[in-house]
Amino acid sequence: MRVDNGRLRDRVASRKRWCLVAVMSMAATSCTGGPFGLMSHGTSGALTADVAAPSEKTAVLDAEPGPASAIAMSSALFRSAPVVVVAAESDPAASAGAGTLAKRLGVPVLQIPAAKDSAPEQHSTAVRDEVKRLSPKAVLTVGVEARREVQAWAGTIEVVGIDARGGDVSTDLPAGLPDVEPAHPVDVTVLADTDRDDVAAIATARAAGARIVEVRGTDPRNDQAVMDALHAEPSGALLALGKDFGPPDRLRKRVDAVVSGGALPGGGQVLFPGRMLVCLYGHPEGPALGALGEQDLDGTIARAKKLAAEYEPLSDVPVVPTLEIIVTVAHGSPGPDGDYSGESDVESLRPWVEKAGKEGLYVILDLQPGRARVVDQAKRYAPLLEMPHVGLAVDPEWKLGPDQVPLQQIGGVDASEINEVTAWLADLTAAKSLPQKLLVVHQFQLTMVRNEQALDTSRDEVQLLIHMDGQGTTGQKVSTWESVVGARPGDLPMGWKNFYDEDKPMLTPKQTMAYEPKPSMVSYQ
């Protein structure tokens, strides 16, 4: 759920149990239940704030860092508070001290925004409105600036101040405050972007008893430490601090994958830019179709690991050994089903896929569809694609029209058919709460992917990669690379293939990694 100012006005009118503030500027809610009407007493007779988890399972606070996010967090978790702590945004030491005091008391902390072009009193309007909504008996100000601002509009609310001279903030509670103790903690996890300055909002969440999980960026699937924290201790409700976490339905899918899905080889649940794949390509039954079949399963895994190790000094992200297994092979004859493609049995592939996963390898299932629909072939291998370390590849060279035959023409596929595969693979990934899936599209001629700019890159569950599959002299490969890179939609990650026999000469790992954009996947055939 993302809340805008219009919805806030609706919430004020209906007096719902809690108010979620979406502060695009410095506007704030006013959601009151009468003076002290929602406050309760602790076991010792002390006053406690009235805190509540959001009714929605997942909510995104669409608020700017600083004072606005503090108001949003206060409104999301606190229905009332006997004390509100206030500090000035312009005084970091006072804000930090205020957060410590708020946590001790179990009450919100708000910030007076730094005065910019307009009059200072206009900047404190949102804070004033949130304080009045909370109906406190007292406001505890930290620092001279906060005390001066609050006294200007406090009215009958008691204002108690703590000095913050020289950056020193006393943690002793001053006289004049009501007897307060923290309420029972709310069952809420707050995701906080480490790139944002949300010290007051985070302190407010801690004061309500929420659990704080700091995320590097706004995708919890990218950070293994975040994945471990969410997996170890799921919570009833999720609050994300900042609109970049949203939309809420996408965030919920990501968190569900974190909680119930496995990790990718190399850690995390998002493929790039957090890793590089180095893979052997071929078919398990023999060397005719590539290097993967030149040795048995154990030998193939060892060879893939050795290849990946050669790239480690050249990469600033983990290098993951990978197997790209041809699972449907284009044939020169139509075969029993008439599609000019022979499909490997799932159970014959399972030992390769499972052993590779146990050894920390990623696996890509490669389709040479002949005249079959690509999505129909992909669905055959759903039992393997339900494993977290397995992705998919489409080889348009072998996607034939109704009058084409393998090895007589170079095939091609329309973007709409790849989009069909993307949608199916994304739905499977979401249904099974799996890590992001890789979908590789091989290409060495632009005609192999028709209407390429229409490729769907919007599905969060799938990472599309364009793989330059050309062979020949270095000059020929460079020319192909430049054409394929130029034709891709946006900045999709790129892959490069080295051919042991056909390249003249085959590039070294250092030469391979010299191209721009730097390949996210390098395969060997």
C-alpha positions as CSV (number, residue, x, y, z in Angstrom):
1,M,0.0,0.0,0.0
2,R,1.3,3.5,-0.9
3,V,-0.6,6.4,0.6
4,D,-1.0,9.8,-1.0
5,N,-2.2,13.0,0.6
6,G,-5.8,12.5,-0.7
7,R,-6.0,9.2,1.1
8,L,-4.7,10.9,4.2
9,R,-7.6,13.2,4.2
10,D,-9.9,10.2,3.9
11,R,-8.3,8.6,6.9
12,V,-8.6,11.7,9.0
13,A,-12.3,11.8,8.2
14,S,-13.0,8.2,9.0
15,R,-10.8,8.1,12.1
16,K,-9.2,4.8,11.4
17,R,-7.0,3.1,13.9
18,W,-3.8,4.4,12.5
19,C,-2.5,7.0,10.0
20,L,0.1,6.3,7.4
21,V,1.7,9.5,6.2
22,A,2.9,10.0,2.6
23,V,4.9,13.1,2.8
24,M,6.0,14.3,-0.6
25,S,6.8,17.7,0.8
26,M,6.2,18.7,4.5
27,A,2.4,18.0,4.7
28,A,1.3,15.8,7.6
29,T,-1.7,14.1,8.9
30,S,-4.0,15.2,11.7
31,C,-5.6,12.1,13.1
32,T,-6.7,12.5,16.7
33,G,-8.8,10.5,19.1
34,G,-9.4,13.2,21.7
35,P,-6.9,14.4,24.4
36,F,-5.2,11.3,26.0
37,G,-8.2,9.2,24.8
38,L,-6.0,6.4,23.5
39,M,-3.3,6.4,26.1
40,S,-2.9,3.5,28.5
41,H,-1.2,2.8,31.8
42,G,1.6,0.3,32.2
43,T,1.9,-2.3,35.0
44,S,3.5,0.3,37.3
45,G,0.8,2.9,36.7
46,A,3.0,4.9,34.3
47,L,1.6,6.2,31.0
48,T,2.5,4.3,27.8
49,A,2.1,5.3,24.2
50,D,-0.6,3.6,22.2
51,V,1.2,1.7,19.4
52,A,-0.2,-0.5,16.7
53,A,1.1,-2.3,13.6
54,P,-0.3,-1.3,10.3
55,S,-3.4,-3.3,9.2
56,E,-1.8,-3.9,5.8
57,K,0.8,-6.7,5.6
58,T,3.1,-4.6,3.6
59,A,3.3,-0.8,3.4
60,V,5.7,1.7,1.9
61,L,6.2,5.1,3.5
62,D,6.4,7.5,0.6
63,A,8.3,10.2,2.5
64,E,11.5,12.1,1.9
65,P,14.5,11.5,4.3
66,G,14.7,13.5,7.5
67,P,11.7,15.3,9.2
68,A,9.1,14.0,6.7
69,S,10.1,10.3,7.2
70,A,10.0,10.8,11.0
71,I,6.4,12.1,10.8
72,A,5.5,9.2,8.5
73,M,6.9,6.7,10.9
74,S,5.2,8.3,13.9
75,S,1.8,8.3,12.2
76,A,2.2,4.7,11.0
77,L,3.0,3.2,14.4
78,F,1.7,5.6,17.1
79,R,-1.9,6.4,17.8
80,S,-1.0,8.6,20.8
81,A,2.0,9.3,23.0
82,P,2.2,10.8,26.5
83,V,5.5,12.5,25.5
84,V,6.9,13.5,22.1
85,V,10.6,14.2,21.7
86,V,11.6,17.0,19.3
87,A,15.0,18.0,17.9
88,A,16.2,20.2,15.1
89,E,17.3,18.6,11.8
90,S,20.1,21.1,11.6
91,D,21.6,19.7,14.9
92,P,22.7,16.1,14.2
93,A,24.0,15.6,17.8
94,A,20.6,16.7,19.2
95,S,18.8,14.4,16.8
96,A,20.9,11.5,17.8
97,G,20.4,12.2,21.5
98,A,16.7,12.7,21.0
99,G,16.5,9.2,19.4
100,T,18.2,7.7,22.5
101,L,15.7,9.4,24.8
102,A,12.7,8.4,22.6
103,K,13.7,4.8,22.7
104,R,14.1,4.9,26.5
105,L,10.6,6.4,26.8
106,G,9.0,4.4,24.1
107,V,7.7,7.5,22.3
108,P,8.2,9.1,18.9
109,V,10.9,11.6,18.0
110,L,10.3,14.3,15.4
111,Q,12.6,16.9,13.8
112,I,12.1,20.6,13.2
113,P,13.1,21.0,9.5
114,A,16.1,23.2,8.7
115,A,14.8,26.6,7.5
116,K,15.5,27.2,3.9
117,D,13.9,29.9,1.8
118,S,10.6,30.4,3.6
119,A,9.9,31.6,7.1
120,P,11.0,29.1,9.8
121,E,7.5,28.9,11.3
122,Q,6.2,27.4,8.1
123,H,8.7,24.6,8.3
124,S,7.4,23.4,11.7
125,T,3.8,23.2,10.7
126,A,3.9,19.5,9.9
127,V,5.6,18.8,13.2
128,R,3.1,20.9,15.1
129,D,0.2,18.9,13.4
130,E,1.7,15.5,14.2
131,V,2.4,16.5,17.9
132,K,-1.2,17.6,18.3
133,R,-2.5,14.4,16.7
134,L,-0.4,12.4,19.3
135,S,-2.1,14.4,22.1
136,P,0.9,14.4,24.5
137,K,1.0,15.8,28.0
138,A,4.5,17.1,27.4
139,V,7.0,17.7,24.6
140,L,10.7,17.0,25.4
141,T,12.8,19.3,23.2
142,V,16.5,18.6,22.7
143,G,18.5,21.8,21.9
144,V,17.7,25.5,21.9
145,E,16.3,25.7,18.4
146,A,13.8,22.9,18.9
147,R,12.7,24.4,22.2
148,R,12.2,27.9,20.7
149,E,10.1,26.4,17.8
150,V,7.9,24.2,19.9
151,Q,7.2,26.9,22.5
152,A,5.8,29.1,19.7
153,W,2.9,26.8,19.1
154,A,2.7,24.4,22.1
155,G,-0.2,26.1,23.7
156,T,-1.2,24.2,26.8
157,I,1.2,21.3,26.2
158,E,4.0,21.3,28.7
159,V,7.4,21.9,27.1
160,V,10.5,20.5,28.8
161,G,13.9,21.2,27.4
162,I,17.3,19.6,27.4
163,D,20.3,21.6,26.2
164,A,22.6,20.2,23.5
165,R,25.6,22.5,23.8
166,G,28.8,21.5,22.2
167,G,27.3,18.3,20.8
168,D,26.7,16.8,24.3
169,V,23.2,15.6,25.1
170,S,22.3,14.5,28.5
171,T,20.5,11.2,28.8
172,D,19.1,12.1,32.2
173,L,15.4,12.7,32.0
174,P,14.5,16.3,33.2
175,A,11.9,17.1,35.8
176,G,8.5,17.9,34.6
177,L,7.9,14.9,32.4
178,P,5.0,12.5,33.2
179,D,5.9,9.0,34.4
180,V,6.3,7.0,31.1
181,E,7.3,3.5,30.2
182,P,7.5,1.8,26.8
183,A,4.4,0.0,25.5
184,H,4.4,-3.7,24.4
185,P,6.5,-3.9,21.1
186,V,4.7,-3.9,17.8
187,D,5.2,-6.9,15.5
188,V,6.6,-4.9,12.6
189,T,9.8,-5.1,10.6
190,V,11.1,-1.8,9.2
191,L,13.3,-1.9,6.1
192,A,15.6,1.1,6.1
193,D,17.8,2.1,3.1
194,T,21.4,2.7,4.4
195,D,21.8,5.4,1.8
196,R,19.1,7.6,3.4
197,D,19.3,9.9,6.5
198,D,16.4,8.6,8.5
199,V,17.8,8.8,12.0
200,A,14.6,10.1,13.6
201,A,12.3,7.8,11.7
202,I,14.4,4.8,12.7
203,A,14.5,5.9,16.3
204,T,10.7,6.2,16.3
205,A,10.4,2.7,15.0
206,R,12.7,1.4,17.6
207,A,10.7,3.3,20.3
208,A,7.6,1.4,19.1
209,G,9.5,-1.9,19.5
210,A,9.8,-2.5,15.7
211,R,12.7,-4.5,14.4
212,I,15.0,-2.5,12.1
213,V,16.6,-4.3,9.1
214,E,19.0,-2.0,7.2
215,V,19.2,-2.7,3.5
216,R,22.0,-1.6,1.1
217,G,19.7,-0.2,-1.6
218,T,16.0,-1.0,-1.8
219,D,15.9,-4.6,-2.9
220,P,16.2,-7.0,0.1
221,R,17.1,-9.8,-2.3
222,N,20.4,-8.2,-3.0
223,D,21.8,-8.4,0.5
224,Q,22.6,-11.8,2.0
225,A,22.7,-10.4,5.5
226,V,19.2,-8.9,5.0
227,M,18.0,-12.2,3.6
228,D,19.3,-14.1,6.6
229,A,17.6,-11.6,9.0
230,L,14.2,-11.8,7.3
231,H,14.4,-15.6,6.9
232,A,15.4,-16.1,10.6
233,E,12.7,-13.8,12.1
234,P,9.6,-13.2,9.9
235,S,7.2,-10.6,11.2
236,G,3.5,-9.9,11.0
237,A,3.8,-6.6,9.1
238,L,6.4,-4.9,7.0
239,L,7.1,-1.2,6.7
240,A,9.6,0.1,4.1
241,L,11.0,3.5,4.6
242,G,11.1,5.4,1.2
243,K,9.2,5.2,-2.0
244,D,12.0,3.4,-3.8
245,F,11.1,0.2,-2.0
246,G,7.7,0.1,-3.7
247,P,5.3,-0.6,-5.1
248,P,4.1,-2.6,-2.1
249,D,3.0,-5.7,-4.0
250,R,6.4,-6.0,-5.7
251,L,8.1,-5.6,-2.3
252,R,5.9,-8.3,-0.8
253,K,6.9,-10.7,-3.5
254,R,10.5,-10.0,-3.0
255,V,10.3,-10.5,0.8
256,D,8.3,-13.7,0.3
257,A,11.1,-15.0,-2.0
258,V,13.6,-14.0,0.7
259,V,11.8,-15.8,3.5
260,S,10.9,-19.0,1.6
261,G,13.3,-19.2,-1.3
262,G,16.9,-20.3,-1.5
263,A,19.9,-18.2,-2.4
264,L,21.7,-18.1,-5.7
265,P,25.2,-19.5,-6.0
266,G,27.4,-16.6,-4.9
267,G,24.7,-15.3,-2.4
268,G,21.6,-13.1,-2.7
269,Q,18.7,-13.6,-4.9
270,V,19.3,-11.1,-7.7
271,L,21.7,-12.1,-10.5
272,F,23.4,-9.0,-11.6
273,P,25.5,-7.0,-11.0
274,G,26.3,-9.2,-7.9
275,R,28.0,-12.0,-9.8
276,M,29.6,-13.1,-13.0
277,L,28.8,-16.5,-14.7
278,V,31.6,-18.6,-16.4
279,C,30.1,-21.7,-18.0
280,L,30.7,-24.8,-20.1
281,Y,28.2,-25.3,-22.9
282,G,27.1,-28.6,-24.4
283,H,25.2,-31.8,-24.0
284,P,25.9,-34.5,-21.4
285,E,25.9,-37.3,-24.0
286,G,29.1,-36.4,-25.8
287,P,31.5,-33.8,-27.1
288,A,29.9,-33.2,-30.5
289,L,27.7,-30.4,-29.1
290,G,30.2,-28.7,-26.9
291,A,32.8,-28.8,-24.1
292,L,30.4,-29.8,-21.4
293,G,30.1,-33.4,-22.9
294,E,33.8,-34.0,-23.2
295,Q,34.1,-35.5,-19.7
296,D,31.8,-37.1,-17.1
297,L,29.7,-35.1,-14.6
298,D,32.4,-34.8,-12.0
299,G,35.0,-33.9,-14.6
300,T,32.6,-31.2,-16.0
301,I,32.1,-29.6,-12.6
302,A,35.8,-29.6,-11.9
303,R,36.5,-28.1,-15.4
304,A,33.8,-25.4,-14.9
305,K,35.3,-24.5,-11.5
306,K,38.8,-24.2,-13.0
307,L,37.5,-21.9,-15.8
308,A,35.7,-19.7,-13.3
309,A,38.9,-19.4,-11.2
310,E,40.7,-17.9,-14.2
311,Y,38.3,-15.0,-14.1
312,E,38.4,-14.3,-10.4
313,P,41.4,-11.9,-10.6
314,L,39.6,-10.0,-13.4
315,S,36.2,-9.5,-11.7
316,D,35.1,-7.3,-8.8
317,V,32.1,-9.5,-8.1
318,P,32.0,-13.3,-7.2
319,V,32.6,-15.5,-10.2
320,V,30.2,-18.5,-10.3
321,P,31.0,-21.6,-12.3
322,T,28.0,-22.5,-14.5
323,L,26.8,-25.3,-16.8
324,E,24.7,-24.5,-19.8
325,I,23.1,-27.8,-20.8
326,I,21.4,-28.2,-24.1
327,V,18.1,-29.9,-23.1
328,T,16.4,-29.8,-26.5
329,V,18.5,-30.4,-29.6
330,A,17.5,-29.3,-33.1
331,H,17.4,-32.2,-35.5
332,G,17.5,-32.5,-39.3
333,S,14.4,-34.7,-39.4
334,P,11.0,-33.9,-37.9
335,G,10.9,-36.8,-35.4
336,P,7.8,-38.4,-33.9
337,D,6.3,-35.1,-32.9
338,G,7.2,-33.3,-36.1
339,D,9.0,-30.3,-34.4
340,Y,12.6,-31.0,-35.6
341,S,13.7,-31.0,-32.0
342,G,14.7,-33.8,-29.6
343,E,13.8,-33.2,-26.0
344,S,15.9,-34.7,-23.2
345,D,14.0,-36.4,-20.4
346,V,13.8,-34.5,-17.1
347,E,15.0,-37.4,-15.0
348,S,18.1,-38.0,-17.2
349,L,19.1,-34.4,-16.5
350,R,18.3,-34.3,-12.8
351,P,21.6,-35.8,-11.6
352,W,23.6,-33.2,-13.5
353,V,21.4,-30.3,-12.2
354,E,21.3,-31.5,-8.6
355,K,25.0,-32.3,-8.4
356,A,25.9,-28.9,-9.9
357,G,23.7,-27.2,-7.3
358,K,25.3,-29.0,-4.4
359,E,28.7,-28.0,-5.8
360,G,27.8,-24.3,-5.9
361,L,27.3,-24.1,-9.7
362,Y,24.5,-22.3,-11.5
363,V,22.7,-24.2,-14.3
364,I,21.2,-22.9,-17.5
365,L,18.8,-25.1,-19.5
366,D,19.3,-24.3,-23.2
367,L,16.4,-24.8,-25.7
368,Q,16.9,-25.4,-29.5
369,P,13.2,-25.5,-30.2
370,G,13.0,-26.3,-33.9
371,R,9.4,-25.7,-34.9
372,A,8.1,-26.1,-31.4
373,R,6.7,-23.2,-29.4
374,V,9.5,-22.0,-27.1
375,V,7.2,-21.7,-24.1
376,D,5.9,-25.3,-24.6
377,Q,9.5,-26.6,-24.5
378,A,10.3,-24.5,-21.4
379,K,7.3,-25.9,-19.6
380,R,8.7,-29.5,-20.0
381,Y,11.5,-28.5,-17.6
382,A,9.4,-26.8,-14.9
383,P,10.5,-29.5,-12.3
384,L,14.1,-28.4,-12.8
385,L,13.4,-24.7,-13.1
386,E,11.7,-24.8,-9.7
387,M,15.2,-25.3,-8.2
388,P,16.7,-21.9,-7.1
389,H,20.0,-22.4,-9.0
390,V,18.5,-23.1,-12.5
391,G,17.8,-20.6,-15.3
392,L,16.8,-20.9,-19.0
393,A,18.3,-20.0,-22.4
394,V,16.7,-19.7,-25.8
395,D,18.8,-20.3,-29.0
396,P,16.9,-18.5,-31.8
397,E,19.3,-19.9,-34.4
398,W,17.4,-23.2,-34.0
399,K,13.9,-21.6,-33.9
400,L,12.4,-22.4,-37.3
401,G,9.5,-21.3,-39.4
402,P,7.0,-23.8,-40.8
403,D,9.1,-24.3,-44.0
404,Q,12.6,-24.2,-42.4
405,V,14.9,-27.1,-41.5
406,P,17.9,-27.0,-39.1
407,L,21.3,-26.5,-40.7
408,Q,19.7,-25.2,-43.9
409,Q,18.6,-21.8,-42.6
410,I,19.4,-19.6,-39.6
411,G,16.3,-19.3,-37.6
412,G,14.8,-16.4,-35.6
413,V,12.3,-15.6,-33.0
414,D,10.0,-12.7,-32.5
415,A,10.2,-10.7,-29.3
416,S,6.6,-11.6,-28.5
417,E,7.5,-15.3,-28.2
418,I,10.4,-14.5,-25.9
419,N,8.1,-12.3,-23.9
420,E,5.7,-15.3,-23.6
421,V,8.5,-17.3,-22.0
422,T,9.5,-14.4,-19.8
423,A,5.9,-14.1,-18.5
424,W,5.6,-17.9,-17.8
425,L,9.0,-18.1,-16.1
426,A,8.3,-15.0,-14.0
427,D,4.9,-16.5,-12.9
428,L,6.6,-19.7,-12.0
429,T,9.3,-17.9,-10.0
430,A,6.7,-15.8,-8.1
431,A,4.4,-18.8,-7.4
432,K,7.4,-20.8,-5.9
433,S,8.9,-17.7,-4.2
434,L,12.2,-18.4,-6.0
435,P,15.3,-16.2,-6.5
436,Q,15.4,-14.3,-9.7
437,K,15.6,-16.4,-12.8
438,L,18.1,-15.9,-15.7
439,L,16.7,-15.9,-19.2
440,V,19.5,-16.0,-21.8
441,V,18.8,-15.1,-25.5
442,H,21.6,-16.2,-27.8
443,Q,22.3,-13.9,-30.8
444,F,24.9,-13.5,-33.5
445,Q,22.7,-12.0,-36.2
446,L,20.2,-9.2,-35.6
447,T,17.6,-11.1,-37.6
448,M,17.6,-13.8,-34.9
449,V,15.6,-11.6,-32.6
450,R,12.9,-9.8,-34.5
451,N,11.4,-6.6,-33.0
452,E,14.1,-6.7,-30.3
453,Q,13.3,-3.4,-28.7
454,A,9.9,-4.9,-27.7
455,L,11.5,-7.4,-25.4
456,D,9.8,-7.3,-22.0
457,T,12.3,-6.4,-19.3
458,S,9.7,-5.3,-16.7
459,R,9.3,-8.6,-14.8
460,D,11.2,-8.3,-11.6
461,E,11.4,-12.1,-11.2
462,V,13.4,-12.6,-14.5
463,Q,16.7,-11.2,-15.6
464,L,17.1,-11.1,-19.4
465,L,20.6,-11.4,-20.8
466,I,21.7,-11.0,-24.5
467,H,24.5,-13.5,-25.3
468,M,26.8,-12.8,-28.2
469,D,27.2,-16.2,-29.8
470,G,29.4,-15.4,-32.8
471,Q,32.5,-17.2,-33.8
472,G,35.5,-16.6,-36.1
473,T,38.4,-14.2,-36.1
474,T,38.7,-11.6,-33.4
475,G,37.7,-8.9,-35.9
476,Q,34.6,-10.8,-36.8
477,K,33.6,-11.3,-33.2
478,V,34.2,-7.7,-32.3
479,S,32.0,-6.6,-35.2
480,T,29.3,-9.0,-34.0
481,W,29.6,-7.8,-30.4
482,E,29.2,-4.2,-31.4
483,S,26.1,-4.9,-33.4
484,V,24.5,-7.1,-30.8
485,V,25.3,-4.6,-28.0
486,G,23.8,-1.8,-30.0
487,A,20.6,-3.6,-30.8
488,R,19.7,-4.6,-27.2
489,P,17.0,-2.8,-25.3
490,G,18.4,-0.4,-22.7
491,D,21.4,-1.6,-20.8
492,L,20.6,-5.3,-20.5
493,P,23.6,-7.4,-19.3
494,M,25.6,-9.0,-22.0
495,G,27.2,-12.4,-22.5
496,W,30.2,-13.6,-24.6
497,K,31.0,-17.0,-26.0
498,N,34.5,-18.4,-26.7
499,F,34.8,-21.3,-29.1
500,Y,37.7,-23.7,-28.6
501,D,37.9,-24.8,-32.2
502,E,36.2,-22.1,-34.3
503,D,37.7,-18.9,-32.9
504,K,40.9,-17.7,-34.6
505,P,42.4,-17.3,-32.0
506,M,40.3,-17.9,-28.9
507,L,40.6,-15.0,-26.6
508,T,42.2,-15.2,-23.1
509,P,40.1,-14.4,-20.1
510,K,41.9,-11.0,-19.8
511,Q,41.1,-10.2,-23.5
512,T,37.5,-11.3,-23.1
513,M,37.0,-9.0,-20.1
514,A,38.4,-6.0,-21.9
515,Y,35.2,-5.4,-23.9
516,E,32.5,-2.9,-22.9
517,P,30.1,-3.4,-21.4
518,K,31.9,-6.0,-19.4
519,P,30.3,-9.4,-19.9
520,S,28.2,-10.7,-17.1
521,M,28.4,-14.2,-18.6
522,V,31.2,-15.9,-20.5
523,S,30.6,-19.4,-21.9
524,Y,32.9,-21.9,-23.6
525,Q,31.9,-24.3,-26.4
